[in-house]
Amino acid sequence: MSGEGPDVRNVFDGRADVVLQAGSVHGGVHLHTGRPREAPRLVPVPTPHFINQRRVLAKADAVLELGADRPRILVFAGPPGVGKREVARYWLHQHSGDFPDGQFHADLSSGADADGLVSGKLLEFLLAAGIDSSAIPDTVDGRAACFRSWSAGKQVAVVVDNALTPSQVRMLTPASGQSVVLVTAAQDLDALRVRDLTTFIDLSPLEDDFAVDLLGRLAGQERVAAEPAAAHELVDLCAGLPIALCVVGGLLSTRRSRRPGGVGRVAGELRDEHARLSGLSAGADLSVNAVFNTAYQRLSSVAQRCHRALGVHPGVAARSEDVLRAMVAVEDVAGEDSVADAVDELVAAGLVYEDPDGERYRQHSLLRLHAVGLASADEKAGTLARVFDYYVPRAVRAGHAVIPGRGWLVTFFGDVPGEPEQPGEVMRWLRAERENLRALIKPLRSSGRVDDLRKLAIALWPLHERDKHLDDLVAFNEAAIKTERPGEQTGLGALHRIQLAFAHLHRGDAGAARGLCETAVTAAAAARIPTLEATAVETLGLVLLALGEQVGAEDLLRRSFGMATTIGDSRRTAIARFHLAKACPPAEAVPMLEDALAAFADPAVSDEYNAAKTRWWLGRRLTDLGRVAAARAQLDNALTFMRSEQMVYDQARILESLGDLAVAAGDTTTAAKRFRESVVITESCGFVPDTKRVRRKLHALDGDDVRSGPEAE
């Protein structure tokens, strides 16, 4: 200031609506101001029924604690209807005091004119902040700059719903300061990572207990608690998706559903897959279909086609990009890269999600229903045919590659086309695709492709038998048998019955297996296929052995061995010798098993899996003879191989035999350890008869009733 006195500094620090600065004041000063302007509070309040999401909220809290002097962006991602918007609102409600200068909301779901929509939202922000309309620029860039100028140094929160692009988010982001932007992603926003402090938080459907609790809050806890089974079924039908559960809660609140049994009545209405989405989309304000349709309409045409194809696919397990290329007929679109881009688009939109390995993709069950509902009848038929043409030849080649010496595919269907493949690689593929392959059973039958069904039942034997997927083994072979004409007896039917008998045998139902084998022996003899007849006789012998009919079992297994010797196939003879040894006394069995082992190791046969099984049985018989060291060497060798090949059932059986060996050597501590290791596997894999048998051995360790050998089977 000017004047004759010393320099004067006027400093203002703090906040005020009006500041008066004057050199000299003569008389009274009267300042007239309106009421202080309140900070904008534009974000809608969260639902009172918000539940769970502790992990998501904790991750958002951790971002707030970083304390950076620039805006932090939190992007909530997940499938449509998973509750992204409510999480953002709830978190802000919990932290409202941290953003005293303003809380703004922009819903970008209503139009494709991105700049115009964002410009309109910025205008709302600036007017709410108290900026005179005459001072607000007309352009979106000008308004974004004006909002940054106003928000600099302030603590504000911005909630952006249904953001489509990173530029939309950046336009709505405040300037430097302790501010936060909460974004619910509608499409790929990964580019925000490049220039901004951005954290992505994925949301998943609700776990069962929380989903049931949400139903209770919406429809009444007493009503839901009165029908717990029906409530859990509703949760399963909604697959934990919050929007679907909210619709169900509304349905339960109607007068008709308030009657006793209303929860079960609504579950019954939604049980039909074809009617489920319409049942969850009846209301205008809350519709699962409407939410899904909005996400679908934002996709490119190739991504829309991929979405529909994934819905038509009969499997519900994870699917690879390879099968998706086959389903959409990649030659009809813009190439393989376009399918890869479409998959990325589906992931970003939350319409599919990646498996942890990043190579396979899953679809929420309600999204699958939405997708298949969008496909025309012709599109469904064409896509399904391409699914069959993708899976069947690959599975046939894979099964043949795992056990090329088995030969049944060649016997009944001719040469297996295609280049030889590595057994380890194709076994991994079979395991990854197992659930999808099983899902082909019904559509193959209804499409009249019975030969493809029969081929799969044979080709998948190595997967089903070795990994003990007994339900799959039953499903494929029962379905194949049902394709026979009444009274028909064929060699192929005999083989399906033999395979089915093994499933029943491992389930502990030797009686059912016996009937199947007796029919198979008759059919195989009528078909005049010596190898098949020998296999049927051998399987019946193993069934009688399990039933405790030792004499009859040994007779049949010796007959099978004689037939194999006559046939002259080295692998077939080695297998027959191996099985016959199971029915023979230990002193006779040991040399037979050693001969079988040598045959399996012969390069002309080269059957490592059956060699390992033979070592296991050789270890058992050496244990019976008291040759502890030799038995341990064989069992350890067999266990090493089964672990390397991930054969969990065989691992459990060998661990049990190592327990038997420890008992024979008087080492009960080691025996208990091995039995427990075996039980861990059998219980986790659902091998009930095996679990019961090994548990009996554990209980018997305190007494003298621990047995090994066939009598303990």
PABA-419713 format. One record per residue (C-alpha): x, y, z. Coordinates in steps of 0.2 Angstrom, whole numbers, plus 5000, padded with zeros to 4 digits. Layout:
<rs>
XYZ
...
</rs>
This chain:
<rs>
500050005000
500650184997
500850305011
502150395022
502250265035
503050085034
502549965021
500949875025
500549695020
498749635019
498649445021
497049345020
497049155025
495549045027
493849055019
492449185018
491049235006
491449415006
493149505010
493249695011
494949785008
495049975011
496450105014
495350225024
493650205030
492550355036
490850315043
489950155045
490150005033
488649895029
488949725021
487449625014
487649445010
486549295007
486549135016
488249045014
488148924999
488248745005
489448624996
488648524982
487948354987
487348284970
487748094973
486147994977
486047904993
486547714993
485247574995
484847535013
485047345008
486847365004
487747205010
489447115010
490847184998
492047205013
493547155002
493047294989
492747425002
494447385011
495347404995
494547574991
494947625009
496747585006
496847694991
496147845001
497547815014
498847845001
498748035004
499348094986
499048274982
498148234966
496548154962
496447964965
495347864953
494447704958
493747604944
492447474950
492247334937
491247174935
489747104926
488247204923
487047204938
488447154950
488147314961
489647424955
488547584957
487947544974
489747504980
490347674974
488847764983
489047664999
490947695000
490647884997
489247885010
490447815023
491847935019
490748095016
491648195029
493348175019
492648275005
491848435012
491948544997
490748454986
490148284980
489648274961
488748134951
488748104932
487747964925
488447934907
487247794902
485947894892
486847934876
488147904863
488648084861
490048074873
490648254872
488848324873
488448214888
490048254898
489848444894
488048444901
488648354917
490048484919
488848624917
487848544931
489448534942
489948714939
488148784943
488048674958
489748744964
489048924963
489848984947
488849114937
488149044921
488849184912
490549134917
490448954911
491148914894
490148834880
491448704875
491748544884
493548574886
493248754893
492048684905
493248544911
494648674913
493448784923
492948644934
494848604937
495148784941
493748784954
494248624962
496048654964
496648624981
494948574987
494348404993
492948344982
492248174976
491548134959
490547984955
490547934937
489247794932
489347694916
490947774909
491347714892
493047794888
494547864898
494348034891
492548044899
493348014916
494748134913
493548274908
492648254925
494148234936
494548384948
496248464949
497648434962
497048414979
496448274991
495048224979
494348054972
493447994957
492347844959
492047764942
490847614937
491547544921
490447504906
491947474894
493847464894
494647594904
496347524906
497147674897
496847774914
498247684921
499447774910
499347954916
498247944932
498347874949
497047734945
496547574955
495447444947
494347344959
493447194952
491747144960
491046964960
489246904963
488746884981
489246724991
487746614995
487546665013
487646855009
486446824995
485146745006
485346885019
484947005005
483346915000
482846915019
483147105020
482047135004
480647005007
480746975026
481946875036
480546765044
479846715027
481546675019
482046575035
480446475034
480946405017
482846385018
483046265003
481946364992
482946524997
484546444992
483846384976
483346554972
485146614975
485746474963
484546534950
485146714952
486946654953
487246784966
486946934955
486247074966
485147144953
484246974950
484146954969
483347124970
482047074957
481646914966
481447014982
480147124973
479246964967
479246894985
478447064991
476947044980
475346994988
475246824979
476946774985
476646825003
475646675005
476446525014
477646435001
477946594992
479846574991
479646404984
478346464972
479446604965
480846474963
479746364953
479346504941
481146534938
481746354937
481346354918
482946424909
481846484895
480746584906
482046644919
482646804911
480846864907
480346824925
481846934931
481347074920
479547104922
479747274930
480147434921
481247504935
482147344939
482547234924
483947104922
483647104904
483747294902
485447304911
486147164900
485447244884
486247404888
487947324889
487647214874
487147364863
488747454867
489747304859
490547304842
489647184829
491047054831
490947054850
489047044849
489246884838
490446814851
489246844865
487846754856
489046614852
489546584870
487746574875
487446444862
488946334867
488146194878
489446194891
489546304906
491446284910
492746394904
493046404885
494546444875
494846574862
495146434850
493346364851
492646544850
493546564834
492746404828
491046444834
490946614825
491746554809
493246664809
493346664790
491646754790
492346894801
493847004800
495146874805
495746794821
496346964828
494647034827
494046884838
495446914851
494947104851
493147054854
493546944868
494547094876
492947194873
491847064882
493047054897
493047244898
491147254898
491047124911
490047004900
491446864902
492846854914
494546774912
495146614921
496746644932
497746564918
497146704906
496846574892
495046534895
493446634898
491846604908
490146674907
488946714921
487446594920
486146734918
487246814904
487246644895
485346644895
485346824889
486646774875
485746624869
484046714868
484746844856
485346704843
484146664829
483646474826
484746464811
486246544820
486046424835
486046274823
487546334814
488546374829
488046214837
488646114822
490346204823
490446164841
490245984837
491545994823
492746074834
492645954849
492345784842
493845764831
495045844843
494445734857
494545574846
496345614842
496745654860
496045494867
496945394853
498545484857
498445444876
498245254873
498645214854
498745034858
496945024864
496345014846
494445024849
494245184839
495045104824
494144944826
492445024825
492645184816
494245164805
495845264805
495945414817
496445564805
497645694810
499445714815
500145614831
500045714847
500945714863
500045614876
500445734890
499845894880
498245814875
497845744892
497945924899
496745974885
495545834889
495545884908
495246074904
493846034892
493045884902
491445974907
491246054890
491345884882
490145804894
488945954890
488945884872
487945724876
486145794875
486345904860
487345764850
485845644853
484545774849
485445824833
485545634828
487445634828
487445464837
489145404830
489945564837
489245524854
489845344853
491645394847
491745514862
491245374874
492645274868
493945414866
493645484883
494045324892
495845374897
495245534905
493645454914
494445294919
496145364925
495545514934
494045424940
492745534933
491445404936
489845514933
490545554916
490945374912
489145324916
488345474907
489345444890
489145254890
487345254896
486845384882
487745284869
486845124874
485145214873
485545244855
485445064851
483844984843
482744874855
483544704856
485144754846
486744674851
488344734844
490144734847
490144924850
488744904863
489744774871
491144894873
490045024880
489444904893
491144854898
491645034901
490045064911
490444904921
492044984927
491145134933
489945034943
491444924950
492345084956
490745144964
490644984974
489144914965
489944754958
488144674956
487644804943
489344784934
489044594933
487444604924
488244724911
489744614909
488744454906
487744544892
489444614885
490144434884
488744374874
488744524862
490644514860
490544334855
489144364843
490144504835
491544384832
492844504838
494144404848
495044554857
493344614862
492744444869
494344424878
494144604886
492344564891
492844394899
494244484908
493144624915
491844494921
493244404930
493744564939
491944594944
491844414952
493544444961
492744604969
491244494973
492344374982
492044234970
493844184969
493744024960
492544094946
493644244945
495244154942
494444034929
493844184919
495444274920
496444124915
495244104900
495544284895
497444264896
497344114885
496244204872
497544354873
498944234870
498044164855
497744334848
499544374849
499444554853
500844594866
499944734875
498344634876
499344484883
500244594896
498644674902
497844494904
499344434913
499344584925
497444554929
497644364931
499044404944
497744484955
496844324957
498344214960
499344174976
500744304980
502144174975
501344144958
500844324955
502544404957
503444324942
501844354932
501844544937
503744544933
503344474915
501944604913
503044744918
504444694906
503144684892
502444864896
504244934896
504544854879
504744994866
503444904855
502144924868
502845074879
501345084891
502045184906
500345204914
500045014915
501844984919
501645094935
500045004940
500944844938
502344904949
500944954962
500244774962
502044704962
502344804978
500744734986
501244554982
503044584988
502244655004
501244495006
502844395004
503744495017
505044575005
504944745012
506344835003
505844764986
504044814989
504444994994
505545014979
504144964967
502845064977
503945224977
504245204959
502445194955
501945344966
503245454958
502545414941
500745444946
501145614954
502045664938
500545624928
499345694941
498345534943
497645574960
496645414962
498145304959
499145404971
497845374984
497845184981
499745174981
499845274997
498645155005
499845015000
501345105007
500345105023
500044925022
501844895019
502245005035
501044895045
501944735039
503544815044
502844855061
502945045058
501245105064
501745285064
502245285046
500645175042
499545305050
500345445040
500145355023
498345305027
497945485031
498745555015
497745425006
496145485014
496445665011
496445624992
494945504992
493845625003
494245774992
493845684976
492345594982
492945414982
491745354995
492145164995
494045194996
493845325010
492845195020
494045055017
495645165022
494745235037
494445055043
496245025042
496645185052
495445135066
496144955066
497945025069
497545015088
497144825086
497744685075
496444695061
497444785048
497344685032
498044705014
497744614998
496044574989
495144525005
495344705011
494644774994
</rs>
